């Protein structure tokens, strides 16, 4: 895995060429963020969508989707088949029916 400082150098060159965009696109994440130009419009669309109450359950054993505590605030979810993380409208709400995983101030995240 490359060091962040090495990636940052590459990302800034790509940004200067106009291949990617840099900024703060997703709230709740510290530091510089980079995205493809077409992703910016998609992020804006998602932000404007009304909340539907849709719930999605992810397995902790799925390493590609288990980014709780890695990319998001809070504790890591164990990479076990019995570990589940529930999201409602894209906000984490509960870990395996136990305690709330949210530390966000957003009221949509609260139960």
C-alpha positions as CSV (number, residue, x, y, z in Angstrom):
1,X,0.0,0.0,0.0
2,X,1.5,3.4,-1.0
3,X,2.1,6.1,1.6
4,X,-0.6,8.9,1.7
5,X,2.1,11.5,1.0
6,X,3.0,9.7,-2.3
7,X,-0.7,9.3,-3.3
8,X,-1.3,13.0,-2.4
9,X,1.4,14.1,-4.8
10,X,-0.1,12.1,-7.6
11,X,-3.7,13.3,-6.8
12,X,-2.6,16.9,-6.8
13,X,-1.0,16.4,-10.3
14,X,-4.2,14.8,-11.5
15,X,-6.2,17.7,-10.0
16,X,-3.9,20.3,-11.7
17,X,-4.5,18.5,-15.1
18,X,-8.3,18.5,-14.5
19,X,-8.6,14.7,-14.3
20,X,-9.9,14.7,-10.7
21,X,-11.4,17.3,-8.3
22,X,-10.1,18.0,-4.8
23,X,-12.2,19.4,-2.0
24,X,-14.4,18.5,1.0
25,X,-17.3,16.6,-0.6
26,X,-18.5,14.3,2.2
27,X,-19.2,15.7,5.7
28,X,-17.8,13.9,8.7
29,X,-14.5,13.0,7.1
30,X,-11.4,14.9,7.9
31,X,-8.8,15.9,5.4
32,X,-8.6,16.4,1.7
33,X,-10.9,14.4,-0.5
34,X,-10.6,13.6,-4.2
35,X,-13.2,12.5,-6.7
36,X,-13.8,12.1,-10.4
37,X,-15.5,15.2,-11.9
38,X,-18.6,13.1,-12.8
39,X,-18.9,11.9,-9.1
40,X,-19.4,15.5,-7.9
41,X,-22.8,15.6,-9.6
42,X,-23.8,12.2,-8.3
43,X,-22.9,13.3,-4.7
44,X,-25.1,16.4,-5.1
45,X,-28.0,14.3,-6.3
46,X,-27.8,11.9,-3.4
47,X,-27.7,14.9,-0.9
48,X,-30.9,16.3,-2.4
49,X,-32.8,13.0,-2.4
50,X,-35.6,12.8,0.2
51,X,-35.0,10.3,3.1
52,X,-37.0,7.1,2.5
53,X,-36.2,5.1,5.6
54,X,-34.6,2.3,3.5
55,X,-32.5,0.0,5.7
56,X,-29.4,-1.9,4.4
57,X,-27.7,-4.7,6.4
58,X,-24.0,-5.5,5.8
59,X,-22.0,-8.4,7.0
60,X,-18.9,-7.7,9.0
61,X,-17.2,-10.6,7.3
62,X,-17.3,-8.8,3.9
63,X,-14.0,-6.9,4.1
64,X,-14.8,-4.7,1.1
65,X,-18.0,-3.2,2.6
66,X,-17.0,-3.4,6.3
67,X,-15.4,0.1,6.6
68,X,-16.9,0.9,10.0
69,X,-14.3,2.5,12.2
70,X,-11.9,2.7,9.2
71,X,-13.5,5.3,7.0
72,X,-16.3,6.2,9.4
73,X,-16.1,7.5,13.0
74,X,-16.6,5.0,15.8
75,X,-15.4,1.5,16.7
76,X,-14.4,-1.1,14.1
77,X,-16.9,-3.9,13.4
78,X,-15.3,-7.4,13.9
79,X,-14.8,-9.2,10.6
80,X,-17.0,-12.1,11.6
81,X,-20.0,-13.7,9.9
82,X,-22.2,-12.9,12.8
83,X,-21.3,-9.2,12.9
84,X,-23.8,-7.0,11.1
85,X,-24.0,-3.3,10.5
86,X,-27.3,-1.6,9.7
87,X,-27.7,1.6,7.7
88,X,-30.8,3.7,7.4
89,X,-30.8,6.3,4.6
90,X,-27.0,5.8,4.4
91,X,-26.4,6.5,8.1
92,X,-25.1,3.7,10.4
93,X,-27.7,3.0,13.0
94,X,-27.0,-0.3,14.8
95,X,-24.4,-3.0,15.1
96,X,-25.9,-6.5,15.2
97,X,-28.9,-5.4,17.2
98,X,-26.7,-4.3,20.1
99,X,-25.6,-0.7,20.6
100,X,-25.9,2.3,18.3
101,X,-22.9,2.8,16.1
102,X,-23.6,6.4,15.4
103,X,-21.6,9.2,16.9
104,X,-22.9,11.7,14.5
105,X,-24.8,14.8,15.5
106,X,-27.2,14.4,12.7
107,X,-30.7,13.6,14.1
108,X,-31.3,11.2,11.1
109,X,-28.7,8.9,12.7
110,X,-30.3,8.7,16.1
111,X,-32.8,6.0,16.9
